[in-house]
Amino acid sequence: MSGGAFDYKQYNIREIHETIQSELERMGNPKPKEELWNDKAYYDKHPEELNWPIESDAVVNAYKTAIDLLKKAEVYTQRIDWYISGDDGEERFLRRLKEDLEALS
C-alpha cells in the first residue's frame, strides 16, 4: 500500500504527538549537562533550573488531550490517504478506520 495523497504528512502529525509526549515524560527530570548553559554559581542561586519544569495539571491535561486528538488525526489522515489513493475501497476504509481508532483506546 502506498498512499501519498497527503505527501505522507501524517508522519508529521505523529512526530508532533510524540514530541508532546516526550515533553510530558521529561517534566521534573534533571536536564542533561549539554542543556545547562550557565555556571555553577548561577545554578546554586537557581537550582530549579537544573530540572525540566513541572507544568500545572491544566497544562498537563491539555497536553494529554492534544496527544489523543493528534493520534486520532494521524489515523484519519492515514486511512483517508489510502482511500483517496485507491489502496482501500469504501468497505475496507471504514473497517480499518474503526479498527485503528479502537486500537487507540
Secondary structure, DSSP 8 states (H G I E B T S, - for coil): ----TTTTTHHHHHHHHHHHHHHHHHTTSB--GGG--S-HHHHHH-GGGGB-----HHHHHHHHHHHHHHHHHHHHHHHHHHHHTTSS-HHHHHHHHHHHHHHH-
